[in-house]
Amino acid sequence: MPKCEVCGNDYDKAFRVERPGDQPHVFDSFECAIHALAPTCEHCGVRVIGHGVEANGSFYCCAHCASMAGATQQVQDRA
């Protein structure tokens, strides 16, 4: 059985995630995939599983965090 690379669980319904230029990843749940692959907000540290906001070369979970971190350009949430 495939083994989750995050928690080590052997699970018959594990799945692979492939990204260009990266090795395939195997997970047993979306929770483990998010833990391993989702970017982290530069301001509050939360895992960004939605669209997020990019500003000044950094990634944020929302426009508020981008502003709080001192983003100088106009930022707004993508909805």
Secondary structure, 3 states (H helix, E strand, C coil): CCECCCCCCECCCCEEECCCCCCCEEECCHHHHHHHHCCECCCCCCECCCCCEEECCEEECCHHHHHHCCCCCCCCCCC
